[in-house]
Amino acid sequence: MAEGRLSELVFAREIMRSDVKTARPDSTVSEVVEKMNRFGIGSIIVVQERRPVGIITERDILQKVVEHCLNPNLCKAKDIMTSPIVILEENSSASDAMKLMADRRIKKLPSCAAKSLWAS
């Protein structure tokens, strides 16, 4: 029975996107939104010196910029990003990812497997 269950294990890395898009902390919110729209994505990782320091989601932009009628050309990524960032361990299962997302009440979950991509 245990052998059958092991074969059903799905690793999170098998279902996660690998083309992670990033922004710098000093990027304007307008630049972040433009990149998110260009790639059709709902979040972007904020990196500093190749390290993830935060994440910006569509919700962050709505709650922290739009709701307060702030100028997205003047707001910086570092001012609206969610930090610290919650990152999934590389060999986690999809069910581990779902549990972590439910426990932390988050919809976007980057994996540490994407670290090599955090340079863009």
C-alpha positions as a printed Julia matrix, in Angstrom:
120×3 Matrix{Float64}:
  0.0    0.0     0.0
  2.78   2.45    0.89
  4.47   1.73   -2.43
  1.3    2.7    -4.33
  0.99   5.93   -2.37
  4.6    6.85   -3.11
  4.03   6.55   -6.85
  1.14   9.02   -6.52
  3.33  11.7    -4.91
  3.46  14.82   -7.05
  6.3   17.21   -6.4
  5.42  20.89   -6.38
  8.26  21.6    -8.84
  6.38  19.52  -11.43
  3.4   21.89  -11.42
  5.06  25.24  -10.69
  6.12  27.78  -13.29
  9.83  27.95  -13.93
  9.95  31.27  -15.77
  9.99  33.48  -12.69
  9.89  37.22  -13.37
 11.6   39.67  -11.07
 11.91  43.35  -10.26
 14.34  45.43   -8.24
 13.28  47.12   -4.98
 13.73  50.53   -6.6
 11.56  49.66   -9.64
  8.44  51.8    -9.87
  5.05  50.17   -9.47
  4.35  51.23  -13.08
  7.37  49.2   -14.23
  6.23  46.22  -12.16
  2.69  46.4   -13.58
  4.02  46.72  -17.13
  6.14  43.57  -16.69
  3.27  41.65  -15.09
  0.97  42.63  -17.97
  3.59  41.84  -20.63
  4.02  38.3   -19.32
  0.41  37.74  -18.2
  1.35  37.0   -14.61
 -0.24  37.88  -11.28
  2.89  38.31   -9.18
  6.53  39.24   -9.38
  9.48  38.48   -7.1
 11.46  41.45   -5.81
 15.18  40.65   -5.71
 18.17  42.45   -4.34
 21.66  41.13   -5.08
 20.1   37.93   -6.51
 18.2   37.26   -3.26
 14.4   37.32   -3.05
 13.39  40.05   -0.61
  9.67  40.24   -1.33
  6.78  39.53   -3.64
  4.28  41.85   -5.28
  0.89  40.47   -6.22
 -2.07  42.03   -7.96
 -3.7   42.28   -4.53
 -0.74  44.31   -3.2
 -1.13  46.77   -6.06
 -4.89  47.1    -5.53
 -4.7   47.46   -1.74
 -1.55  49.55   -1.4
 -1.61  51.73   -4.52
 -5.01  51.86   -6.23
 -7.15  52.0    -3.06
 -5.09  54.92   -1.75
 -4.95  56.67   -5.15
 -1.14  56.71   -5.1
  0.87  57.53   -8.2
  2.36  54.24   -9.52
  5.14  56.23  -11.2
  6.32  57.46   -7.8
  5.72  54.35   -5.66
  8.59  51.86   -5.46
  8.39  48.08   -5.37
 10.04  48.06   -1.93
  7.18  50.2    -0.59
  4.39  47.78   -1.53
  6.03  44.34   -1.59
  5.08  41.68    0.92
  8.08  40.69    2.96
  9.46  38.4     4.16
  8.65  36.14    1.27
  7.3   32.63    1.91
  9.28  30.15   -0.18
  8.55  26.48   -0.76
 11.35  23.98   -0.26
 12.59  22.42   -3.49
 11.51  18.81   -2.83
  8.13  19.6    -1.29
  5.06  17.78   -2.49
  2.11  19.51   -4.09
  0.08  18.72   -0.97
  2.78  20.39    1.18
  2.47  23.45   -1.05
 -1.31  23.51   -0.71
 -1.1   23.18    3.06
  1.46  25.98    3.33
 -0.65  28.24    1.12
 -3.77  27.53    3.18
 -1.97  27.99    6.5
 -0.39  31.3     5.42
 -3.48  32.42    3.45
 -1.48  33.11    0.31
 -2.17  32.45   -3.37
  1.35  32.79   -4.79
  4.18  30.57   -3.62
  7.64  30.7    -5.18
  9.95  27.73   -4.86
 13.58  27.87   -3.84
 14.18  25.8    -7.0
 13.74  29.04   -8.95
 16.72  30.73   -7.26
 18.86  30.51  -10.39
 16.2   32.48  -12.24
 16.09  35.37   -9.76
 18.74  37.27  -11.65
 16.48  38.73  -14.37
